[in-house]
Amino acid sequence: MQDRLIGGVRCSEVLAHLSDYVDADLDAATTERVENHLLGCPNCEHFGKNFGSMVASLRNESNTPEAIQADAISRMLSQIYQLGADS
Ligand SMILES: [Zn+2]
């Protein structure tokens, strides 16, 4: 995956913040930078949508322990990185 600098942040930073972004745990300035990046970066926009819906579906299974959610998220992130490296 290309690590592009868009909206003042790199793809890798956006991906690192994505979990907190979906949780609305970021401060306003960081949220704005992530959103600006998503607007200008088709890769991250596409990934962000998939990521957001995956997190939402995990959350919908309300009896899923937090630890398992975090594990599933980090596994998915590493898969995405591997996929990006191949293309
Ligand atoms: Zn990006």
PDB file of the backbone (N, CA, C, O) and the ligand in Angstrom, with CONECT records:
HET     ZN  A 101       1
ATOM      1  N   MET A   1       0.845  -1.189   0.000  1.00  0.00           N
ATOM      2  CA  MET A   1       0.000   0.000   0.000  1.00  0.00           C
ATOM      3  C   MET A   1       0.883   1.244   0.000  1.00  0.00           C
ATOM      4  O   MET A   1       1.850   1.331   0.756  1.00  0.00           O
ATOM      5  N   GLN A   2       0.544   2.190  -0.845  1.00  0.00           N
ATOM      6  CA  GLN A   2       1.274   3.446  -0.857  1.00  0.00           C
ATOM      7  C   GLN A   2       0.957   4.234   0.397  1.00  0.00           C
ATOM      8  O   GLN A   2      -0.201   4.345   0.801  1.00  0.00           O
ATOM      9  N   ASP A   3       1.995   4.778   1.009  1.00  0.00           N
ATOM     10  CA  ASP A   3       1.806   5.593   2.199  1.00  0.00           C
ATOM     11  C   ASP A   3       1.788   7.049   1.760  1.00  0.00           C
ATOM     12  O   ASP A   3       2.817   7.724   1.745  1.00  0.00           O
ATOM     13  N   ARG A   4       0.613   7.514   1.406  1.00  0.00           N
ATOM     14  CA  ARG A   4       0.510   8.848   0.827  1.00  0.00           C
ATOM     15  C   ARG A   4       0.226   9.898   1.884  1.00  0.00           C
ATOM     16  O   ARG A   4      -0.458   9.636   2.874  1.00  0.00           O
ATOM     17  N   LEU A   5       0.760  11.087   1.661  1.00  0.00           N
ATOM     18  CA  LEU A   5       0.536  12.208   2.576  1.00  0.00           C
ATOM     19  C   LEU A   5      -0.582  13.074   2.010  1.00  0.00           C
ATOM     20  O   LEU A   5      -0.387  13.799   1.035  1.00  0.00           O
ATOM     21  N   ILE A   6      -1.749  12.991   2.626  1.00  0.00           N
ATOM     22  CA  ILE A   6      -2.925  13.741   2.176  1.00  0.00           C
ATOM     23  C   ILE A   6      -3.573  14.377   3.389  1.00  0.00           C
ATOM     24  O   ILE A   6      -3.751  13.729   4.420  1.00  0.00           O
ATOM     25  N   GLY A   7      -3.926  15.649   3.265  1.00  0.00           N
ATOM     26  CA  GLY A   7      -4.593  16.332   4.371  1.00  0.00           C
ATOM     27  C   GLY A   7      -3.715  16.461   5.607  1.00  0.00           C
ATOM     28  O   GLY A   7      -4.220  16.625   6.718  1.00  0.00           O
ATOM     29  N   GLY A   8      -2.397  16.386   5.414  1.00  0.00           N
ATOM     30  CA  GLY A   8      -1.473  16.557   6.532  1.00  0.00           C
ATOM     31  C   GLY A   8      -1.171  15.284   7.305  1.00  0.00           C
ATOM     32  O   GLY A   8      -0.408  15.318   8.271  1.00  0.00           O
ATOM     33  N   VAL A   9      -1.763  14.146   6.892  1.00  0.00           N
ATOM     34  CA  VAL A   9      -1.468  12.877   7.556  1.00  0.00           C
ATOM     35  C   VAL A   9      -1.167  11.805   6.521  1.00  0.00           C
ATOM     36  O   VAL A   9      -1.638  11.872   5.386  1.00  0.00           O
ATOM     37  N   ARG A  10      -0.383  10.824   6.922  1.00  0.00           N
ATOM     38  CA  ARG A  10      -0.060   9.698   6.057  1.00  0.00           C
ATOM     39  C   ARG A  10      -1.084   8.587   6.237  1.00  0.00           C
ATOM     40  O   ARG A  10      -1.760   8.501   7.263  1.00  0.00           O
ATOM     41  N   CYS A  11      -1.185   7.729   5.207  1.00  0.00           N
ATOM     42  CA  CYS A  11      -2.099   6.594   5.267  1.00  0.00           C
ATOM     43  C   CYS A  11      -1.852   5.762   6.527  1.00  0.00           C
ATOM     44  O   CYS A  11      -2.796   5.337   7.193  1.00  0.00           O
ATOM     45  N   SER A  12      -0.588   5.537   6.846  1.00  0.00           N
ATOM     46  CA  SER A  12      -0.273   4.685   7.999  1.00  0.00           C
ATOM     47  C   SER A  12      -0.805   5.296   9.287  1.00  0.00           C
ATOM     48  O   SER A  12      -1.256   4.580  10.181  1.00  0.00           O
ATOM     49  N   GLU A  13      -0.750   6.633   9.380  1.00  0.00           N
ATOM     50  CA  GLU A  13      -1.275   7.297  10.573  1.00  0.00           C
ATOM     51  C   GLU A  13      -2.797   7.188  10.626  1.00  0.00           C
ATOM     52  O   GLU A  13      -3.384   6.965  11.685  1.00  0.00           O
ATOM     53  N   VAL A  14      -3.423   7.352   9.458  1.00  0.00           N
ATOM     54  CA  VAL A  14      -4.880   7.235   9.410  1.00  0.00           C
ATOM     55  C   VAL A  14      -5.301   5.834   9.851  1.00  0.00           C
ATOM     56  O   VAL A  14      -6.234   5.678  10.639  1.00  0.00           O
ATOM     57  N   LEU A  15      -4.607   4.820   9.339  1.00  0.00           N
ATOM     58  CA  LEU A  15      -4.959   3.452   9.698  1.00  0.00           C
ATOM     59  C   LEU A  15      -4.739   3.208  11.185  1.00  0.00           C
ATOM     60  O   LEU A  15      -5.509   2.496  11.831  1.00  0.00           O
ATOM     61  N   ALA A  16      -3.680   3.807  11.718  1.00  0.00           N
ATOM     62  CA  ALA A  16      -3.405   3.632  13.147  1.00  0.00           C
ATOM     63  C   ALA A  16      -4.492   4.286  14.002  1.00  0.00           C
ATOM     64  O   ALA A  16      -4.786   3.826  15.105  1.00  0.00           O
ATOM     65  N   HIS A  17      -5.087   5.367  13.477  1.00  0.00           N
ATOM     66  CA  HIS A  17      -6.109   6.101  14.230  1.00  0.00           C
ATOM     67  C   HIS A  17      -7.518   5.587  13.964  1.00  0.00           C
ATOM     68  O   HIS A  17      -8.468   6.002  14.628  1.00  0.00           O
ATOM     69  N   LEU A  18      -7.657   4.680  12.988  1.00  0.00           N
ATOM     70  CA  LEU A  18      -8.988   4.368  12.489  1.00  0.00           C
ATOM     71  C   LEU A  18      -9.903   3.774  13.566  1.00  0.00           C
ATOM     72  O   LEU A  18     -11.093   4.084  13.631  1.00  0.00           O
ATOM     73  N   SER A  19      -9.331   2.929  14.393  1.00  0.00           N
ATOM     74  CA  SER A  19     -10.130   2.315  15.455  1.00  0.00           C
ATOM     75  C   SER A  19     -10.672   3.379  16.407  1.00  0.00           C
ATOM     76  O   SER A  19     -11.845   3.356  16.779  1.00  0.00           O
ATOM     77  N   ASP A  20      -9.802   4.312  16.796  1.00  0.00           N
ATOM     78  CA  ASP A  20     -10.235   5.400  17.674  1.00  0.00           C
ATOM     79  C   ASP A  20     -11.203   6.330  16.948  1.00  0.00           C
ATOM     80  O   ASP A  20     -12.125   6.879  17.550  1.00  0.00           O
ATOM     81  N   TYR A  21     -10.979   6.497  15.647  1.00  0.00           N
ATOM     82  CA  TYR A  21     -11.875   7.355  14.866  1.00  0.00           C
ATOM     83  C   TYR A  21     -13.288   6.781  14.855  1.00  0.00           C
ATOM     84  O   TYR A  21     -14.262   7.506  15.055  1.00  0.00           O
ATOM     85  N   VAL A  22     -13.390   5.475  14.621  1.00  0.00           N
ATOM     86  CA  VAL A  22     -14.701   4.823  14.605  1.00  0.00           C
ATOM     87  C   VAL A  22     -15.356   4.923  15.978  1.00  0.00           C
ATOM     88  O   VAL A  22     -16.576   5.046  16.088  1.00  0.00           O
ATOM     89  N   ASP A  23     -14.537   4.868  17.020  1.00  0.00           N
ATOM     90  CA  ASP A  23     -15.058   4.997  18.386  1.00  0.00           C
ATOM     91  C   ASP A  23     -15.332   6.435  18.785  1.00  0.00           C
ATOM     92  O   ASP A  23     -15.871   6.690  19.861  1.00  0.00           O
ATOM     93  N   ALA A  24     -14.959   7.394  17.911  1.00  0.00           N
ATOM     94  CA  ALA A  24     -15.052   8.826  18.246  1.00  0.00           C
ATOM     95  C   ALA A  24     -14.219   9.161  19.468  1.00  0.00           C
ATOM     96  O   ALA A  24     -14.606   9.989  20.293  1.00  0.00           O
ATOM     97  N   ASP A  25     -13.064   8.503  19.574  1.00  0.00           N
ATOM     98  CA  ASP A  25     -12.160   8.732  20.703  1.00  0.00           C
ATOM     99  C   ASP A  25     -11.062   9.746  20.390  1.00  0.00           C
ATOM    100  O   ASP A  25     -10.263  10.080  21.265  1.00  0.00           O
ATOM    101  N   LEU A  26     -11.017  10.234  19.163  1.00  0.00           N
ATOM    102  CA  LEU A  26      -9.961  11.178  18.794  1.00  0.00           C
ATOM    103  C   LEU A  26     -10.340  12.602  19.178  1.00  0.00           C
ATOM    104  O   LEU A  26     -11.518  12.946  19.268  1.00  0.00           O
ATOM    105  N   ASP A  27      -9.312  13.424  19.402  1.00  0.00           N
ATOM    106  CA  ASP A  27      -9.614  14.837  19.623  1.00  0.00           C
ATOM    107  C   ASP A  27     -10.053  15.480  18.304  1.00  0.00           C
ATOM    108  O   ASP A  27      -9.867  14.910  17.229  1.00  0.00           O
ATOM    109  N   ALA A  28     -10.629  16.659  18.406  1.00  0.00           N
ATOM    110  CA  ALA A  28     -11.252  17.287  17.238  1.00  0.00           C
ATOM    111  C   ALA A  28     -10.254  17.511  16.111  1.00  0.00           C
ATOM    112  O   ALA A  28     -10.578  17.305  14.942  1.00  0.00           O
ATOM    113  N   ALA A  29      -9.035  17.935  16.457  1.00  0.00           N
ATOM    114  CA  ALA A  29      -8.034  18.244  15.430  1.00  0.00           C
ATOM    115  C   ALA A  29      -7.644  16.974  14.670  1.00  0.00           C
ATOM    116  O   ALA A  29      -7.520  16.991  13.445  1.00  0.00           O
ATOM    117  N   THR A  30      -7.452  15.886  15.396  1.00  0.00           N
ATOM    118  CA  THR A  30      -7.065  14.638  14.743  1.00  0.00           C
ATOM    119  C   THR A  30      -8.209  14.088  13.911  1.00  0.00           C
ATOM    120  O   THR A  30      -7.995  13.579  12.810  1.00  0.00           O
ATOM    121  N   THR A  31      -9.424  14.189  14.435  1.00  0.00           N
ATOM    122  CA  THR A  31     -10.589  13.741  13.672  1.00  0.00           C
ATOM    123  C   THR A  31     -10.675  14.485  12.346  1.00  0.00           C
ATOM    124  O   THR A  31     -10.955  13.890  11.305  1.00  0.00           O
ATOM    125  N   GLU A  32     -10.433  15.792  12.394  1.00  0.00           N
ATOM    126  CA  GLU A  32     -10.516  16.593  11.181  1.00  0.00           C
ATOM    127  C   GLU A  32      -9.449  16.170  10.170  1.00  0.00           C
ATOM    128  O   GLU A  32      -9.720  16.084   8.972  1.00  0.00           O
ATOM    129  N   ARG A  33      -8.245  15.910  10.656  1.00  0.00           N
ATOM    130  CA  ARG A  33      -7.174  15.498   9.747  1.00  0.00           C
ATOM    131  C   ARG A  33      -7.476  14.137   9.128  1.00  0.00           C
ATOM    132  O   ARG A  33      -7.244  13.924   7.938  1.00  0.00           O
ATOM    133  N   VAL A  34      -7.999  13.209   9.947  1.00  0.00           N
ATOM    134  CA  VAL A  34      -8.355  11.889   9.430  1.00  0.00           C
ATOM    135  C   VAL A  34      -9.439  12.030   8.367  1.00  0.00           C
ATOM    136  O   VAL A  34      -9.374  11.386   7.320  1.00  0.00           O
ATOM    137  N   GLU A  35     -10.431  12.869   8.634  1.00  0.00           N
ATOM    138  CA  GLU A  35     -11.521  13.042   7.670  1.00  0.00           C
ATOM    139  C   GLU A  35     -11.019  13.689   6.383  1.00  0.00           C
ATOM    140  O   GLU A  35     -11.433  13.300   5.291  1.00  0.00           O
ATOM    141  N   ASN A  36     -10.134  14.667   6.506  1.00  0.00           N
ATOM    142  CA  ASN A  36      -9.567  15.290   5.308  1.00  0.00           C
ATOM    143  C   ASN A  36      -8.799  14.263   4.486  1.00  0.00           C
ATOM    144  O   ASN A  36      -8.863  14.267   3.257  1.00  0.00           O
ATOM    145  N   HIS A  37      -8.082  13.393   5.165  1.00  0.00           N
ATOM    146  CA  HIS A  37      -7.331  12.353   4.455  1.00  0.00           C
ATOM    147  C   HIS A  37      -8.292  11.398   3.756  1.00  0.00           C
ATOM    148  O   HIS A  37      -8.092  11.055   2.591  1.00  0.00           O
ATOM    149  N   LEU A  38      -9.324  10.973   4.457  1.00  0.00           N
ATOM    150  CA  LEU A  38     -10.290  10.035   3.873  1.00  0.00           C
ATOM    151  C   LEU A  38     -10.942  10.629   2.624  1.00  0.00           C
ATOM    152  O   LEU A  38     -11.205   9.919   1.654  1.00  0.00           O
ATOM    153  N   LEU A  39     -11.199  11.940   2.661  1.00  0.00           N
ATOM    154  CA  LEU A  39     -11.823  12.601   1.509  1.00  0.00           C
ATOM    155  C   LEU A  39     -10.902  12.581   0.292  1.00  0.00           C
ATOM    156  O   LEU A  39     -11.363  12.475  -0.844  1.00  0.00           O
ATOM    157  N   GLY A  40      -9.599  12.684   0.541  1.00  0.00           N
ATOM    158  CA  GLY A  40      -8.666  12.809  -0.567  1.00  0.00           C
ATOM    159  C   GLY A  40      -7.968  11.518  -0.956  1.00  0.00           C
ATOM    160  O   GLY A  40      -7.219  11.490  -1.932  1.00  0.00           O
ATOM    161  N   CYS A  41      -8.203  10.451  -0.206  1.00  0.00           N
ATOM    162  CA  CYS A  41      -7.463   9.217  -0.434  1.00  0.00           C
ATOM    163  C   CYS A  41      -8.433   8.054  -0.646  1.00  0.00           C
ATOM    164  O   CYS A  41      -8.997   7.540   0.320  1.00  0.00           O
ATOM    165  N   PRO A  42      -8.634   7.632  -1.904  1.00  0.00           N
ATOM    166  CA  PRO A  42      -9.597   6.560  -2.196  1.00  0.00           C
ATOM    167  C   PRO A  42      -9.271   5.260  -1.452  1.00  0.00           C
ATOM    168  O   PRO A  42     -10.173   4.540  -1.025  1.00  0.00           O
ATOM    169  N   ASN A  43      -7.987   4.970  -1.303  1.00  0.00           N
ATOM    170  CA  ASN A  43      -7.601   3.735  -0.603  1.00  0.00           C
ATOM    171  C   ASN A  43      -8.131   3.729   0.821  1.00  0.00           C
ATOM    172  O   ASN A  43      -8.770   2.774   1.263  1.00  0.00           O
ATOM    173  N   CYS A  44      -7.847   4.826   1.534  1.00  0.00           N
ATOM    174  CA  CYS A  44      -8.241   4.883   2.936  1.00  0.00           C
ATOM    175  C   CYS A  44      -9.752   5.051   3.071  1.00  0.00           C
ATOM    176  O   CYS A  44     -10.356   4.545   4.017  1.00  0.00           O
ATOM    177  N   GLU A  45     -10.357   5.759   2.126  1.00  0.00           N
ATOM    178  CA  GLU A  45     -11.807   5.913   2.186  1.00  0.00           C
ATOM    179  C   GLU A  45     -12.472   4.542   2.072  1.00  0.00           C
ATOM    180  O   GLU A  45     -13.374   4.203   2.838  1.00  0.00           O
ATOM    181  N   HIS A  46     -12.002   3.765   1.099  1.00  0.00           N
ATOM    182  CA  HIS A  46     -12.553   2.430   0.882  1.00  0.00           C
ATOM    183  C   HIS A  46     -12.328   1.553   2.120  1.00  0.00           C
ATOM    184  O   HIS A  46     -13.238   0.877   2.600  1.00  0.00           O
ATOM    185  N   PHE A  47     -11.099   1.585   2.615  1.00  0.00           N
ATOM    186  CA  PHE A  47     -10.774   0.776   3.774  1.00  0.00           C
ATOM    187  C   PHE A  47     -11.548   1.250   4.999  1.00  0.00           C
ATOM    188  O   PHE A  47     -12.027   0.436   5.788  1.00  0.00           O
ATOM    189  N   GLY A  48     -11.669   2.564   5.157  1.00  0.00           N
ATOM    190  CA  GLY A  48     -12.368   3.107   6.307  1.00  0.00           C
ATOM    191  C   GLY A  48     -13.825   2.681   6.350  1.00  0.00           C
ATOM    192  O   GLY A  48     -14.366   2.391   7.417  1.00  0.00           O
ATOM    193  N   LYS A  49     -14.458   2.644   5.177  1.00  0.00           N
ATOM    194  CA  LYS A  49     -15.857   2.208   5.128  1.00  0.00           C
ATOM    195  C   LYS A  49     -15.987   0.756   5.541  1.00  0.00           C
ATOM    196  O   LYS A  49     -16.853   0.399   6.340  1.00  0.00           O
ATOM    197  N   ASN A  50     -15.112  -0.085   4.985  1.00  0.00           N
ATOM    198  CA  ASN A  50     -15.157  -1.502   5.352  1.00  0.00           C
ATOM    199  C   ASN A  50     -14.883  -1.691   6.835  1.00  0.00           C
ATOM    200  O   ASN A  50     -15.533  -2.482   7.518  1.00  0.00           O
ATOM    201  N   PHE A  51     -13.903  -0.942   7.307  1.00  0.00           N
ATOM    202  CA  PHE A  51     -13.511  -1.064   8.702  1.00  0.00           C
ATOM    203  C   PHE A  51     -14.656  -0.619   9.614  1.00  0.00           C
ATOM    204  O   PHE A  51     -14.973  -1.282  10.601  1.00  0.00           O
ATOM    205  N   GLY A  52     -15.264   0.504   9.269  1.00  0.00           N
ATOM    206  CA  GLY A  52     -16.358   1.018  10.089  1.00  0.00           C
ATOM    207  C   GLY A  52     -17.522   0.050  10.164  1.00  0.00           C
ATOM    208  O   GLY A  52     -18.101  -0.157  11.230  1.00  0.00           O
ATOM    209  N   SER A  53     -17.866  -0.551   9.013  1.00  0.00           N
ATOM    210  CA  SER A  53     -19.004  -1.470   9.040  1.00  0.00           C
ATOM    211  C   SER A  53     -18.649  -2.761   9.765  1.00  0.00           C
ATOM    212  O   SER A  53     -19.508  -3.385  10.388  1.00  0.00           O
ATOM    213  N   MET A  54     -17.367  -3.165   9.684  1.00  0.00           N
ATOM    214  CA  MET A  54     -16.969  -4.363  10.404  1.00  0.00           C
ATOM    215  C   MET A  54     -17.029  -4.138  11.912  1.00  0.00           C
ATOM    216  O   MET A  54     -17.518  -4.985  12.660  1.00  0.00           O
ATOM    217  N   VAL A  55     -16.525  -2.985  12.346  1.00  0.00           N
ATOM    218  CA  VAL A  55     -16.573  -2.668  13.771  1.00  0.00           C
ATOM    219  C   VAL A  55     -18.022  -2.585  14.239  1.00  0.00           C
ATOM    220  O   VAL A  55     -18.361  -3.073  15.317  1.00  0.00           O
ATOM    221  N   ALA A  56     -18.874  -1.965  13.424  1.00  0.00           N
ATOM    222  CA  ALA A  56     -20.281  -1.833  13.795  1.00  0.00           C
ATOM    223  C   ALA A  56     -20.929  -3.209  13.936  1.00  0.00           C
ATOM    224  O   ALA A  56     -21.711  -3.435  14.859  1.00  0.00           O
ATOM    225  N   SER A  57     -20.607  -4.126  13.026  1.00  0.00           N
ATOM    226  CA  SER A  57     -21.230  -5.448  13.107  1.00  0.00           C
ATOM    227  C   SER A  57     -20.703  -6.223  14.311  1.00  0.00           C
ATOM    228  O   SER A  57     -21.436  -6.995  14.929  1.00  0.00           O
ATOM    229  N   LEU A  58     -19.431  -6.014  14.642  1.00  0.00           N
ATOM    230  CA  LEU A  58     -18.900  -6.645  15.854  1.00  0.00           C
ATOM    231  C   LEU A  58     -19.601  -6.109  17.090  1.00  0.00           C
ATOM    232  O   LEU A  58     -19.956  -6.860  17.999  1.00  0.00           O
ATOM    233  N   ARG A  59     -19.791  -4.801  17.106  1.00  0.00           N
ATOM    234  CA  ARG A  59     -20.430  -4.171  18.261  1.00  0.00           C
ATOM    235  C   ARG A  59     -21.879  -4.642  18.411  1.00  0.00           C
ATOM    236  O   ARG A  59     -22.402  -4.724  19.523  1.00  0.00           O
ATOM    237  N   ASN A  60     -22.516  -4.950  17.283  1.00  0.00           N
ATOM    238  CA  ASN A  60     -23.900  -5.389  17.330  1.00  0.00           C
ATOM    239  C   ASN A  60     -24.054  -6.722  18.048  1.00  0.00           C
ATOM    240  O   ASN A  60     -25.100  -7.019  18.626  1.00  0.00           O
ATOM    241  N   GLU A  61     -22.997  -7.514  18.002  1.00  0.00           N
ATOM    242  CA  GLU A  61     -23.014  -8.741  18.796  1.00  0.00           C
ATOM    243  C   GLU A  61     -22.608  -8.352  20.203  1.00  0.00           C
ATOM    244  O   GLU A  61     -21.440  -8.427  20.583  1.00  0.00           O
ATOM    245  N   SER A  62     -23.605  -7.934  20.963  1.00  0.00           N
ATOM    246  CA  SER A  62     -23.322  -7.223  22.207  1.00  0.00           C
ATOM    247  C   SER A  62     -22.640  -8.096  23.252  1.00  0.00           C
ATOM    248  O   SER A  62     -22.074  -7.575  24.213  1.00  0.00           O
ATOM    249  N   ASN A  63     -22.682  -9.400  23.082  1.00  0.00           N
ATOM    250  CA  ASN A  63     -22.024 -10.245  24.075  1.00  0.00           C
ATOM    251  C   ASN A  63     -20.589 -10.594  23.686  1.00  0.00           C
ATOM    252  O   ASN A  63     -19.956 -11.427  24.335  1.00  0.00           O
ATOM    253  N   THR A  64     -20.069  -9.955  22.620  1.00  0.00           N
ATOM    254  CA  THR A  64     -18.684 -10.184  22.233  1.00  0.00           C
ATOM    255  C   THR A  64     -17.754  -9.416  23.171  1.00  0.00           C
ATOM    256  O   THR A  64     -17.861  -8.195  23.277  1.00  0.00           O
ATOM    257  N   PRO A  65     -16.849 -10.110  23.848  1.00  0.00           N
ATOM    258  CA  PRO A  65     -15.936  -9.408  24.754  1.00  0.00           C
ATOM    259  C   PRO A  65     -15.044  -8.425  24.007  1.00  0.00           C
ATOM    260  O   PRO A  65     -14.678  -8.656  22.854  1.00  0.00           O
ATOM    261  N   GLU A  66     -14.699  -7.327  24.676  1.00  0.00           N
ATOM    262  CA  GLU A  66     -13.831  -6.308  24.076  1.00  0.00           C
ATOM    263  C   GLU A  66     -12.535  -6.908  23.537  1.00  0.00           C
ATOM    264  O   GLU A  66     -12.081  -6.542  22.453  1.00  0.00           O
ATOM    265  N   ALA A  67     -11.943  -7.825  24.291  1.00  0.00           N
ATOM    266  CA  ALA A  67     -10.644  -8.362  23.905  1.00  0.00           C
ATOM    267  C   ALA A  67     -10.725  -9.062  22.557  1.00  0.00           C
ATOM    268  O   ALA A  67      -9.809  -8.959  21.741  1.00  0.00           O
ATOM    269  N   ILE A  68     -11.827  -9.775  22.323  1.00  0.00           N
ATOM    270  CA  ILE A  68     -11.978 -10.472  21.055  1.00  0.00           C
ATOM    271  C   ILE A  68     -12.166  -9.468  19.933  1.00  0.00           C
ATOM    272  O   ILE A  68     -11.646  -9.655  18.833  1.00  0.00           O
ATOM    273  N   GLN A  69     -12.908  -8.406  20.207  1.00  0.00           N
ATOM    274  CA  GLN A  69     -13.063  -7.369  19.186  1.00  0.00           C
ATOM    275  C   GLN A  69     -11.714  -6.786  18.803  1.00  0.00           C
ATOM    276  O   GLN A  69     -11.403  -6.641  17.621  1.00  0.00           O
ATOM    277  N   ALA A  70     -10.916  -6.453  19.805  1.00  0.00           N
ATOM    278  CA  ALA A  70      -9.611  -5.849  19.538  1.00  0.00           C
ATOM    279  C   ALA A  70      -8.733  -6.823  18.758  1.00  0.00           C
ATOM    280  O   ALA A  70      -7.997  -6.417  17.858  1.00  0.00           O
ATOM    281  N   ASP A  71      -8.811  -8.099  19.099  1.00  0.00           N
ATOM    282  CA  ASP A  71      -8.015  -9.105  18.403  1.00  0.00           C
ATOM    283  C   ASP A  71      -8.449  -9.207  16.947  1.00  0.00           C
ATOM    284  O   ASP A  71      -7.612  -9.275  16.048  1.00  0.00           O
ATOM    285  N   ALA A  72      -9.749  -9.217  16.718  1.00  0.00           N
ATOM    286  CA  ALA A  72     -10.257  -9.303  15.349  1.00  0.00           C
ATOM    287  C   ALA A  72      -9.839  -8.089  14.545  1.00  0.00           C
ATOM    288  O   ALA A  72      -9.499  -8.207  13.368  1.00  0.00           O
ATOM    289  N   ILE A  73      -9.862  -6.929  15.166  1.00  0.00           N
ATOM    290  CA  ILE A  73      -9.486  -5.706  14.472  1.00  0.00           C
ATOM    291  C   ILE A  73      -8.005  -5.726  14.110  1.00  0.00           C
ATOM    292  O   ILE A  73      -7.637  -5.384  12.986  1.00  0.00           O
ATOM    293  N   SER A  74      -7.161  -6.120  15.048  1.00  0.00           N
ATOM    294  CA  SER A  74      -5.731  -6.092  14.754  1.00  0.00           C
ATOM    295  C   SER A  74      -5.379  -7.157  13.708  1.00  0.00           C
ATOM    296  O   SER A  74      -4.485  -6.948  12.888  1.00  0.00           O
ATOM    297  N   ARG A  75      -6.075  -8.293  13.736  1.00  0.00           N
ATOM    298  CA  ARG A  75      -5.851  -9.306  12.698  1.00  0.00           C
ATOM    299  C   ARG A  75      -6.232  -8.764  11.333  1.00  0.00           C
ATOM    300  O   ARG A  75      -5.517  -8.963  10.351  1.00  0.00           O
ATOM    301  N   MET A  76      -7.371  -8.073  11.281  1.00  0.00           N
ATOM    302  CA  MET A  76      -7.813  -7.547  10.006  1.00  0.00           C
ATOM    303  C   MET A  76      -6.849  -6.475   9.496  1.00  0.00           C
ATOM    304  O   MET A  76      -6.564  -6.404   8.300  1.00  0.00           O
ATOM    305  N   LEU A  77      -6.357  -5.652  10.402  1.00  0.00           N
ATOM    306  CA  LEU A  77      -5.398  -4.618   9.995  1.00  0.00           C
ATOM    307  C   LEU A  77      -4.147  -5.251   9.404  1.00  0.00           C
ATOM    308  O   LEU A  77      -3.641  -4.774   8.389  1.00  0.00           O
ATOM    309  N   SER A  78      -3.640  -6.307  10.012  1.00  0.00           N
ATOM    310  CA  SER A  78      -2.421  -6.912   9.494  1.00  0.00           C
ATOM    311  C   SER A  78      -2.686  -7.584   8.151  1.00  0.00           C
ATOM    312  O   SER A  78      -1.807  -7.611   7.289  1.00  0.00           O
ATOM    313  N   GLN A  79      -3.893  -8.128   7.966  1.00  0.00           N
ATOM    314  CA  GLN A  79      -4.245  -8.694   6.662  1.00  0.00           C
ATOM    315  C   GLN A  79      -4.267  -7.620   5.590  1.00  0.00           C
ATOM    316  O   GLN A  79      -3.777  -7.825   4.479  1.00  0.00           O
ATOM    317  N   ILE A  80      -4.838  -6.474   5.930  1.00  0.00           N
ATOM    318  CA  ILE A  80      -4.896  -5.377   4.964  1.00  0.00           C
ATOM    319  C   ILE A  80      -3.494  -4.946   4.566  1.00  0.00           C
ATOM    320  O   ILE A  80      -3.216  -4.714   3.390  1.00  0.00           O
ATOM    321  N   TYR A  81      -2.615  -4.842   5.554  1.00  0.00           N
ATOM    322  CA  TYR A  81      -1.245  -4.442   5.242  1.00  0.00           C
ATOM    323  C   TYR A  81      -0.589  -5.458   4.317  1.00  0.00           C
ATOM    324  O   TYR A  81       0.130  -5.079   3.393  1.00  0.00           O
ATOM    325  N   GLN A  82      -0.831  -6.751   4.555  1.00  0.00           N
ATOM    326  CA  GLN A  82      -0.218  -7.778   3.707  1.00  0.00           C
ATOM    327  C   GLN A  82      -0.787  -7.715   2.301  1.00  0.00           C
ATOM    328  O   GLN A  82      -0.042  -7.832   1.328  1.00  0.00           O
ATOM    329  N   LEU A  83      -2.090  -7.533   2.179  1.00  0.00           N
ATOM    330  CA  LEU A  83      -2.719  -7.412   0.859  1.00  0.00           C
ATOM    331  C   LEU A  83      -2.127  -6.235   0.099  1.00  0.00           C
ATOM    332  O   LEU A  83      -1.822  -6.338  -1.089  1.00  0.00           O
ATOM    333  N   GLY A  84      -1.969  -5.113   0.800  1.00  0.00           N
ATOM    334  CA  GLY A  84      -1.433  -3.915   0.165  1.00  0.00           C
ATOM    335  C   GLY A  84      -0.015  -4.124  -0.324  1.00  0.00           C
ATOM    336  O   GLY A  84       0.368  -3.600  -1.370  1.00  0.00           O
ATOM    337  N   ALA A  85       0.764  -4.887   0.425  1.00  0.00           N
ATOM    338  CA  ALA A  85       2.159  -5.107   0.048  1.00  0.00           C
ATOM    339  C   ALA A  85       2.270  -5.913  -1.234  1.00  0.00           C
ATOM    340  O   ALA A  85       3.241  -5.774  -1.977  1.00  0.00           O
ATOM    341  N   ASP A  86       1.270  -6.762  -1.496  1.00  0.00           N
ATOM    342  CA  ASP A  86       1.324  -7.612  -2.684  1.00  0.00           C
ATOM    343  C   ASP A  86       0.894  -6.873  -3.956  1.00  0.00           C
ATOM    344  O   ASP A  86       1.288  -7.267  -5.054  1.00  0.00           O
ATOM    345  N   SER A  87       0.107  -5.830  -3.830  1.00  0.00           N
ATOM    346  CA  SER A  87      -0.450  -5.218  -5.035  1.00  0.00           C
ATOM    347  C   SER A  87       0.410  -4.061  -5.510  1.00  0.00           C
ATOM    348  O   SER A  87       0.091  -3.427  -6.516  1.00  0.00           O
TER     349      SER A  87
HETATM  350 ZN    ZN A 101      -4.641   7.076   2.662  1.00  0.00          ZN2+
END
